[in-house]
Amino acid sequence: MIKPFRIDIPQADLDDLTDRLARTRWPNEVADAGWDYGFPLARLKELAEHWRTGYDWREHEAKLNELPHFTTEIDGQSIHFVHVRSSNPDALALILTHGWPGSFLEFLDMIEPLSHDFHLVIPSIPGYGFSGPTHERGWDIVRVAHAWAELMRRLGYERYGAQGGDFGAGISLALGALAPKQVVGVHVNYLPTRPAPDADIELSATDEARLDKVRQLMANRPPYQTLQALTPQTIGYALTDSPVGQLVWIAERFAQWTDPRSPISDERMLTNISLYWLTATATSSARLHHDTPRRTEPCPVPIGVAVLPHDITQSVRPLAERLYDIKHWSEFDRGGHFAAMEVPDLLAEDVRDFFLTCLKHDRQDASR
C-alpha cells in the first residue's frame, strides 16, 4: 500500500535541538590550527549558532510539504519517496537516488527542469531520513536496488531510467543489473575507476593523474569512511546524542567535497543535516558503508557518466569502458561531489540528454 506522507516534526524535537545546541561543550583548539587538526572551531561555532538562532526548520518544512510525498513498506522496511508526475503522461520515469551524507533534498533544484520531460521518483534510502532507521543487517546497495525495482513496479512503471551519485550511483547500477528489461539506462555522476595494471591500456596524462589520486585515497582511507565501515554503531552514539557532532560530521564533507566555485548555502546544508538529526538516522545511514561489499557488479544497460572536476575522484573512461557499456560521457568544468545541489542546471541538462537518447533508441527497438 502506498500512503500520502506529510512532514510534521514535533515541536518538542525542535525545542530539544535548540536546548542541546545551547549547552554544547566545546573543545579547545590550538592557535592557528586552520584545517590541520580537522574542522575549524570558529566556523563550527558559527554554523551551530545559526542552526540554533537563525535557521527556521518550519520554513523549510513548509516548502518541502509542497512536494507530493509518499511512503510504502517494502521488504519489511518503510520507504519514503517524492513522486512528481510530468504533464506528459507518456513521459519516461526516472528514479533518482541520493548518497551519503545527502538525502532526497539533493534533487530539489532538478525537479522543475526534469519534470517537463520525465516522471520523477525520488526515494530516501532505507536507513536515511524519512525512510527511518533500518532494523536488521543486510541493507546493502543490492538490497536497496531490489526495493527500488518493487517500488517502480507498484507505481506502474514498466520502463524507466535510474540516476544517482555516491551510493546512489552504486544503487542505480545495481538496479540496472537486476532489472535490465525495465531499466532503459543508468546515468551516474560518480563512477570510481581503480587502477588496473593488467589492463594493457594506454592512458593519457590526465587519466594517469586521476589514477594517482585514487591510489592516494586507497592508501589513506578517510577517517569517516573507516569508522562507518567498521564501527557504525560506535560513531552513531556520538552523532545521535550531540547535534554539534552530527553537524560537523556532515559539514566537513560538504566543505571538502564541493567546488568553491559552486558553494552550497548554509541553509540547504543545515536542512540536510536537520533531516539526519530529527529522524535519528546517523547510525542506520552509516551502516550502508558497513554492509555494502567493495566489488563492482556488471551492468548490461547503457551507461551515461558525468565527471565533476572537484569530486572525490574522477572517472577514467578507458577503464570504465572495460566494465560498462558507456554511451554518454560528459566532463563538467565545475562542480563537485554534490552535483545535483552544486550545478543542478548542468546536471539536469546532461541527464535529460542521456535519457531522451535512451528513450529514442528504446522506442526504435520496440518498433522493430
Secondary structure in CASP SS format (residue, H / E / C, confidence):
PFRMAT SS
TARGET T0000
AUTHOR 0000-0000-0000
METHOD secondary structure of the structure
MODEL  1
M C 1.00
I E 1.00
K E 1.00
P E 1.00
F E 1.00
R C 1.00
I C 1.00
D C 1.00
I C 1.00
P C 1.00
Q H 1.00
A H 1.00
D H 1.00
L H 1.00
D H 1.00
D H 1.00
L H 1.00
T H 1.00
D H 1.00
R H 1.00
L H 1.00
A H 1.00
R C 1.00
T C 1.00
R C 1.00
W C 1.00
P C 1.00
N C 1.00
E C 1.00
V C 1.00
A C 1.00
D C 1.00
A C 1.00
G C 1.00
W C 1.00
D C 1.00
Y C 1.00
G C 1.00
F C 1.00
P C 1.00
L H 1.00
A H 1.00
R H 1.00
L H 1.00
K H 1.00
E H 1.00
L H 1.00
A H 1.00
E H 1.00
H H 1.00
W H 1.00
R H 1.00
T H 1.00
G H 1.00
Y C 1.00
D C 1.00
W H 1.00
R H 1.00
E H 1.00
H H 1.00
E H 1.00
A H 1.00
K H 1.00
L H 1.00
N C 1.00
E C 1.00
L C 1.00
P C 1.00
H E 1.00
F E 1.00
T E 1.00
T E 1.00
E E 1.00
I E 1.00
D C 1.00
G C 1.00
Q E 1.00
S E 1.00
I E 1.00
H E 1.00
F E 1.00
V E 1.00
H E 1.00
V E 1.00
R C 1.00
S C 1.00
S C 1.00
N C 1.00
P C 1.00
D C 1.00
A C 1.00
L E 1.00
A E 1.00
L E 1.00
I E 1.00
L E 1.00
T E 1.00
H C 1.00
G C 1.00
W C 1.00
P C 1.00
G C 1.00
S C 1.00
F H 1.00
L H 1.00
E H 1.00
F H 1.00
L H 1.00
D H 1.00
M H 1.00
I H 1.00
E H 1.00
P H 1.00
L H 1.00
S H 1.00
H C 1.00
D C 1.00
F E 1.00
H E 1.00
L E 1.00
V E 1.00
I E 1.00
P E 1.00
S C 1.00
I C 1.00
P C 1.00
G C 1.00
Y C 1.00
G H 1.00
F H 1.00
S H 1.00
G C 1.00
P C 1.00
T C 1.00
H C 1.00
E C 1.00
R C 1.00
G C 1.00
W C 1.00
D C 1.00
I H 1.00
V H 1.00
R H 1.00
V H 1.00
A H 1.00
H H 1.00
A H 1.00
W H 1.00
A H 1.00
E H 1.00
L H 1.00
M H 1.00
R H 1.00
R H 1.00
L C 1.00
G C 1.00
Y C 1.00
E C 1.00
R C 1.00
Y E 1.00
G E 1.00
A E 1.00
Q E 1.00
G E 1.00
G C 1.00
D C 1.00
F H 1.00
G H 1.00
A H 1.00
G H 1.00
I H 1.00
S H 1.00
L H 1.00
A H 1.00
L H 1.00
G H 1.00
A H 1.00
L H 1.00
A C 1.00
P C 1.00
K C 1.00
Q C 1.00
V E 1.00
V E 1.00
G E 1.00
V E 1.00
H E 1.00
V E 1.00
N C 1.00
Y C 1.00
L C 1.00
P C 1.00
T C 1.00
R C 1.00
P C 1.00
A C 1.00
P H 1.00
D H 1.00
A H 1.00
D C 1.00
I C 1.00
E C 1.00
L C 1.00
S C 1.00
A H 1.00
T H 1.00
D H 1.00
E H 1.00
A H 1.00
R H 1.00
L H 1.00
D H 1.00
K H 1.00
V H 1.00
R H 1.00
Q H 1.00
L H 1.00
M H 1.00
A H 1.00
N C 1.00
R C 1.00
P C 1.00
P H 1.00
Y H 1.00
Q H 1.00
T H 1.00
L H 1.00
Q H 1.00
A H 1.00
L H 1.00
T C 1.00
P H 1.00
Q H 1.00
T H 1.00
I H 1.00
G H 1.00
Y H 1.00
A H 1.00
L H 1.00
T H 1.00
D H 1.00
S C 1.00
P H 1.00
V H 1.00
G H 1.00
Q H 1.00
L H 1.00
V H 1.00
W H 1.00
I H 1.00
A H 1.00
E H 1.00
R H 1.00
F H 1.00
A H 1.00
Q H 1.00
W H 1.00
T C 1.00
D C 1.00
P C 1.00
R C 1.00
S C 1.00
P C 1.00
I C 1.00
S C 1.00
D H 1.00
E H 1.00
R H 1.00
M H 1.00
L H 1.00
T H 1.00
N H 1.00
I H 1.00
S H 1.00
L H 1.00
Y H 1.00
W H 1.00
L H 1.00
T H 1.00
A C 1.00
T C 1.00
A H 1.00
T H 1.00
S H 1.00
S H 1.00
A H 1.00
R H 1.00
L H 1.00
H H 1.00
H H 1.00
D H 1.00
T C 1.00
P C 1.00
R C 1.00
R C 1.00
T C 1.00
E C 1.00
P C 1.00
C E 1.00
P E 1.00
V E 1.00
P E 1.00
I E 1.00
G E 1.00
V E 1.00
A E 1.00
V E 1.00
L C 1.00
P C 1.00
H E 1.00
D C 1.00
I C 1.00
T C 1.00
Q C 1.00
S C 1.00
V C 1.00
R H 1.00
P H 1.00
L H 1.00
A H 1.00
E H 1.00
R H 1.00
L H 1.00
Y E 1.00
D E 1.00
I E 1.00
K E 1.00
H E 1.00
W E 1.00
S E 1.00
E E 1.00
F C 1.00
D C 1.00
R C 1.00
G C 1.00
G E 1.00
H C 1.00
F C 1.00
A H 1.00
A H 1.00
M H 1.00
E H 1.00
V C 1.00
P H 1.00
D H 1.00
L H 1.00
L H 1.00
A H 1.00
E H 1.00
D H 1.00
V H 1.00
R H 1.00
D H 1.00
F H 1.00
F H 1.00
L H 1.00
T H 1.00
C H 1.00
L H 1.00
K H 1.00
H H 1.00
D H 1.00
R H 1.00
Q H 1.00
D H 1.00
A H 1.00
S H 1.00
R C 1.00
END
